[in-house]
Amino acid sequence: MKELLRRLYSGAILVIWIILPYALLQAIEIREVWWLEQTLFDRWIGIHFNAVWVYFSFYFLLAFAGLAPERRVYLQYLYAVGWTTMAAHMIFLMIPSGLSRDAIEMQGAPQLYQWLVEYDKPRNVFPSLHVALSVLAGMALQRSCRFSSFVKVLVWAWVSGIVWSTVALGQHVIYDGILGALIAVVTWWVVGRYATSLHPE
Protein backbone atom coordinates (compact mmCIF):
# COMPACT_ATOMS: atom_id res chain seq x y z
CA MET A 1 0.00 0.00 0.00
CA LYS A 2 2.85 2.38 0.86
CA GLU A 3 4.43 1.80 -2.57
CA LEU A 4 1.10 2.44 -4.31
CA LEU A 5 0.62 5.71 -2.42
CA ARG A 6 4.19 6.72 -3.33
CA ARG A 7 3.49 6.12 -6.97
CA LEU A 8 0.19 7.98 -6.90
CA TYR A 9 1.83 10.95 -5.20
CA SER A 10 4.80 11.10 -7.57
CA GLY A 11 2.42 10.56 -10.50
CA ALA A 12 0.34 13.56 -9.43
CA ILE A 13 3.48 15.72 -9.22
CA LEU A 14 4.50 14.51 -12.67
CA VAL A 15 1.09 15.39 -14.15
CA ILE A 16 1.52 18.96 -12.86
CA TRP A 17 5.08 19.01 -14.28
CA ILE A 18 3.70 18.04 -17.69
CA ILE A 19 0.47 20.03 -17.91
CA LEU A 20 1.22 23.37 -16.22
CA PRO A 21 4.20 24.41 -18.39
CA TYR A 22 2.41 23.05 -21.47
CA ALA A 23 -0.59 25.28 -20.77
CA LEU A 24 1.59 28.31 -20.08
CA LEU A 25 3.55 27.78 -23.29
CA GLN A 26 0.33 27.96 -25.29
CA ALA A 27 -0.03 31.55 -24.13
CA ILE A 28 3.65 32.63 -24.05
CA GLU A 29 5.39 33.48 -27.30
CA ILE A 30 8.97 34.77 -27.33
CA ARG A 31 9.30 34.58 -31.11
CA GLU A 32 7.16 34.07 -34.18
CA VAL A 33 5.42 30.71 -34.41
CA TRP A 34 6.82 28.27 -36.96
CA TRP A 35 3.75 26.94 -38.78
CA LEU A 36 4.30 23.41 -40.06
CA GLU A 37 3.02 21.98 -43.32
CA GLN A 38 1.60 18.49 -43.74
CA THR A 39 3.76 15.99 -45.57
CA LEU A 40 2.47 13.59 -48.24
CA PHE A 41 2.38 10.91 -45.53
CA ASP A 42 0.17 13.06 -43.30
CA ARG A 43 -2.22 13.85 -46.16
CA TRP A 44 -2.35 10.16 -47.07
CA ILE A 45 -3.50 9.28 -43.54
CA GLY A 46 -6.12 12.03 -43.61
CA ILE A 47 -8.45 13.08 -40.79
CA HIS A 48 -10.27 10.38 -38.81
CA PHE A 49 -12.33 11.78 -35.95
CA ASN A 50 -12.83 8.40 -34.29
CA ALA A 51 -9.09 8.35 -33.63
CA VAL A 52 -9.84 10.71 -30.73
CA TRP A 53 -10.67 7.71 -28.54
CA VAL A 54 -7.26 6.18 -29.23
CA TYR A 55 -5.63 9.58 -28.71
CA PHE A 56 -7.10 9.97 -25.23
CA SER A 57 -6.28 6.38 -24.27
CA PHE A 58 -2.75 7.80 -23.93
CA TYR A 59 -3.57 8.77 -20.34
CA PHE A 60 -4.53 5.20 -19.43
CA LEU A 61 -1.31 3.94 -21.03
CA LEU A 62 0.82 6.33 -18.97
CA ALA A 63 -0.99 5.37 -15.77
CA PHE A 64 -0.62 1.65 -16.53
CA ALA A 65 3.11 2.07 -17.14
CA GLY A 66 3.41 3.96 -13.86
CA LEU A 67 1.51 1.49 -11.67
CA ALA A 68 2.18 -1.96 -13.12
CA PRO A 69 5.97 -2.48 -13.47
CA GLU A 70 8.39 -3.30 -10.66
CA ARG A 71 10.01 -0.47 -8.71
CA ARG A 72 13.31 -0.25 -10.62
CA VAL A 73 11.44 0.08 -13.94
CA TYR A 74 9.01 2.57 -12.45
CA LEU A 75 11.87 4.80 -11.26
CA GLN A 76 13.50 4.80 -14.68
CA TYR A 77 10.14 5.61 -16.24
CA LEU A 78 9.50 8.41 -13.73
CA TYR A 79 12.82 10.12 -14.37
CA ALA A 80 12.64 9.61 -18.12
CA VAL A 81 9.19 11.19 -18.32
CA GLY A 82 10.39 14.16 -16.27
CA TRP A 83 13.48 14.83 -18.39
CA THR A 84 11.72 14.18 -21.70
CA THR A 85 8.97 16.61 -20.75
CA MET A 86 11.50 19.27 -19.80
CA ALA A 87 13.35 18.85 -23.10
CA ALA A 88 10.09 19.17 -25.06
CA HIS A 89 9.02 22.25 -23.09
CA MET A 90 12.37 23.94 -23.77
CA ILE A 91 11.93 23.32 -27.50
CA PHE A 92 8.35 24.65 -27.33
CA LEU A 93 9.68 27.81 -25.67
CA MET A 94 12.66 28.42 -27.94
CA ILE A 95 11.13 27.21 -31.23
CA PRO A 96 7.34 27.70 -30.91
CA SER A 97 5.57 25.66 -33.55
CA GLY A 98 2.00 25.19 -34.70
CA LEU A 99 -0.17 23.25 -37.11
CA SER A 100 -3.23 24.95 -38.56
CA ARG A 101 -6.62 23.25 -38.24
CA ASP A 102 -8.27 25.56 -40.79
CA ALA A 103 -8.65 22.80 -43.38
CA ILE A 104 -10.41 20.44 -40.95
CA GLU A 105 -14.20 20.32 -41.40
CA MET A 106 -15.56 20.19 -37.85
CA GLN A 107 -19.12 19.30 -38.81
CA GLY A 108 -19.93 15.84 -37.51
CA ALA A 109 -16.86 15.69 -35.27
CA PRO A 110 -17.37 13.90 -31.92
CA GLN A 111 -17.90 16.12 -28.89
CA LEU A 112 -14.63 14.89 -27.42
CA TYR A 113 -12.72 16.13 -30.46
CA GLN A 114 -14.50 19.48 -30.33
CA TRP A 115 -13.49 19.76 -26.68
CA LEU A 116 -9.89 18.96 -27.64
CA VAL A 117 -9.88 21.67 -30.31
CA GLU A 118 -11.42 24.20 -27.94
CA TYR A 119 -8.95 23.73 -25.09
CA ASP A 120 -5.77 22.56 -26.83
CA LYS A 121 -4.54 25.28 -29.15
CA PRO A 122 -2.66 24.16 -32.30
CA ARG A 123 0.64 25.00 -30.62
CA ASN A 124 3.49 23.07 -28.93
CA VAL A 125 3.52 20.77 -31.94
CA PHE A 126 7.19 19.97 -32.56
CA PRO A 127 8.20 17.55 -31.04
CA SER A 128 5.15 15.47 -30.15
CA LEU A 129 5.06 15.05 -26.38
CA HIS A 130 2.12 12.69 -26.89
CA VAL A 131 4.33 10.36 -28.93
CA ALA A 132 7.39 10.77 -26.69
CA LEU A 133 5.56 9.81 -23.50
CA SER A 134 3.73 6.93 -25.22
CA VAL A 135 7.06 5.51 -26.38
CA LEU A 136 8.45 5.82 -22.84
CA ALA A 137 5.44 3.93 -21.50
CA GLY A 138 6.01 1.23 -24.10
CA MET A 139 9.68 0.91 -23.16
CA ALA A 140 8.87 0.72 -19.45
CA LEU A 141 6.36 -2.09 -19.98
CA GLN A 142 8.74 -3.82 -22.39
CA ARG A 143 11.49 -3.84 -19.75
CA SER A 144 9.22 -5.14 -16.98
CA CYS A 145 9.43 -8.83 -16.12
CA ARG A 146 5.78 -8.91 -15.05
CA PHE A 147 4.32 -9.21 -18.54
CA SER A 148 4.36 -11.90 -21.19
CA SER A 149 5.65 -11.35 -24.70
CA PHE A 150 2.05 -11.35 -25.93
CA VAL A 151 1.11 -8.50 -23.60
CA LYS A 152 4.17 -6.53 -24.70
CA VAL A 153 3.17 -6.93 -28.34
CA LEU A 154 -0.29 -5.58 -27.46
CA VAL A 155 1.32 -2.65 -25.65
CA TRP A 156 3.37 -1.70 -28.71
CA ALA A 157 0.26 -2.01 -30.88
CA TRP A 158 -1.40 0.41 -28.44
CA VAL A 159 1.57 2.81 -28.68
CA SER A 160 1.47 2.58 -32.49
CA GLY A 161 -2.25 3.39 -32.44
CA ILE A 162 -1.62 6.48 -30.34
CA VAL A 163 1.16 7.62 -32.69
CA TRP A 164 -1.21 7.16 -35.65
CA SER A 165 -3.97 9.09 -33.85
CA THR A 166 -1.78 12.18 -33.44
CA VAL A 167 -1.58 12.50 -37.24
CA ALA A 168 -5.13 11.24 -37.92
CA LEU A 169 -6.56 14.07 -35.79
CA GLY A 170 -4.39 16.78 -37.34
CA GLN A 171 -2.61 17.34 -34.03
CA HIS A 172 0.84 16.57 -35.43
CA VAL A 173 2.77 15.77 -38.57
CA ILE A 174 5.04 12.75 -38.89
CA TYR A 175 8.22 14.72 -38.14
CA ASP A 176 6.82 15.69 -34.74
CA GLY A 177 6.37 12.05 -33.88
CA ILE A 178 9.82 11.04 -35.11
CA LEU A 179 11.58 13.67 -32.99
CA GLY A 180 9.37 12.89 -29.99
CA ALA A 181 10.23 9.19 -30.22
CA LEU A 182 13.94 9.98 -30.64
CA ILE A 183 13.99 12.19 -27.52
CA ALA A 184 12.20 9.44 -25.59
CA VAL A 185 14.69 6.75 -26.62
CA VAL A 186 17.76 8.88 -25.82
CA THR A 187 16.35 9.97 -22.45
CA TRP A 188 15.40 6.40 -21.52
CA TRP A 189 18.94 5.24 -22.29
CA VAL A 190 20.62 8.07 -20.35
CA VAL A 191 18.37 7.65 -17.33
CA GLY A 192 18.78 3.89 -17.40
CA ARG A 193 22.54 4.24 -17.38
CA TYR A 194 22.89 6.84 -14.64
CA ALA A 195 19.85 7.80 -12.57
CA THR A 196 18.35 4.45 -11.52
CA SER A 197 21.65 3.36 -9.93
CA LEU A 198 20.84 5.87 -7.18
CA HIS A 199 17.72 3.91 -6.28
CA PRO A 200 18.46 0.17 -6.27
CA GLU A 201 15.60 -2.33 -5.93
N, C-alpha and C positions, 0 to 999 in steps of 0.2 A: 504493500500500500504506500509506503514511504517513497519508493522508487517511482510509482505512478504519479504521486503528487508532485515530485520533483520534475518529472517530465511535463506535466500539465503547466506548472509554474514557468519553467523555462520556455515552453512552447508559447505561452501567452506573451512573454517578453519578446520572443522572436517575431510574433505576429505584429506587435507594435513597431519593432525595428524595421519590418518590411513595409507596412502600410503607411505609417506616418510620414516618412520622408518621400515615399512615392506620391502621396497626396499633395504634399507641399511643392514637389517638383512639377506638378501639373499647373501650378499657379506662378512659379518663379521662372523667370526667363532672363538669363544673363547675356544671351546672344540670340541672333535670329534662328528660328527653327529650321532644321534641315528636313524638308518634306520629301519622303521617299516615294519612289515609283514602283508599281507592281512589275515583277518579272513575267516572262512567258509562263513559267511554272505556276506562279500565283494565279494568273488569269486562267490557266488550264484547270486548276482546282475549282475556281469560281466561289460563289457565296452559297453557303448551305446553313440556313438558320437553325436547323435542328442540331447542328454541331455545338450549340450553346450548352447543351446538357453535358456533353463530353468536356467542354471547356471548363465548366464549373466543378466537374468531378475532381479537378486538380486539387481542391482543398481537402477532399477526402483522401487522396493519394498522399499528400504531405502529412496529414495526421496519422495515417496508417504507417508510414515510414518512420514517424517519430515515436509511436507507441509500441510497435510490434517487435523490432529487432532487439538483440541483446545490448547491454550497456555500452560496450566498446564501440559498436557500430553506431549506436545512437549518438554518442559524443562526437564521433567523426562527422556525422550528418549535421549535428547542431552547429558545429564550428564552420563547416563548409557552407551551410545555408547563410550564416551570418556574414562571412567574408564575400561570398558570391553576391549577396544583396548589396553590400557596401560598394563593391566594384561596379555593379550595374548602376547604382545611384550616382556614383561619381561620373560615369559616362553620360547619364541623363542630364547632369548639371552642366558638364563642360561641352557636350555636343548634343543639345536638345534636338530631338527628332520627332517627326510625326508622320501619320499616314491618313490621308483624307478619306472620309466616308461619303463624300458627296455623290459618288456613283452608285451607292447602295440604295436600292429601292426598299424603304422600310415597311411599305404596305404588306400586311400579312405576316410580319415578323412576330415571333413569340414575345410575350410580355417580358420574359426574362432577358431577352436580347435588347428590348427597348430600354429596360432598366440599366443594362450594361452601357449602352450608348449614352444614356442620360448622365450617368455618374462617372464614367471612365472616359475622360477626354482622349482624343486620338493623339496622345503624346506619350513620352517615355517608351518609344517603340524599339529603338535599337540600343542594346540587344534585348531579346525577349527574356524577361525575368520569369515569365510563365514557363517557357521551355527550360531555362536553366534550372529552376527549382524542381521541375518534373524529372529531369535527368538525374539530379542529385538523389531524389527519392528512389528512382530506379536503381541507382548504384548502391544505395544503402540496403535495399531489400535483396539485391543480388549478392551482396557480401554476407548477409546474415545466414547463419547455419540453421535457422528455424524453419526454412521453407524449402519445399521440394523444387526440383528443376521445372516441373510443370507450372507451379505457382509463379516462378520467376519469369517464365515465358509469358504468362498472362500479364504480369506486371509490366513487362516491356511492350506488350501489345497495348496496354493502357497508356503508357507514356507516349507511344507512337500516335495513338488516337488524340491525345491532348496536343501534341505538336501539330498534327493535321488541323485540329480545330482552330488553332491560332491564325492560320492562313484562311481557312474556310469561313471564318467570321469577319475577315478583313481587318483583324486586329494587328497582324504582322505580315511581313513578307519573308520569304525563305531565308534571306541573309540574316535577319534578326534571330531566327531560330538557330542557324549555324553558329553565330557568335555566342549566343546564350549557352548552347551545348558545350562549346569549346571552353568558355569560362568555367562552367561547372566541372568539366573533366580535370582541368588544370588545378582548380581549387581543391577538389577531392583528393588529388594526388599529393599536393603540398600539405594539406591538413593531415592526411593519412601518414605522411612521413615524419611530421614534426609534432603536431599539437596533441594527438591522442596518447603519445608516450607520457604525457604529464598526468594522465588519468588512467592508469592500468585497471584491468577488470577486477 
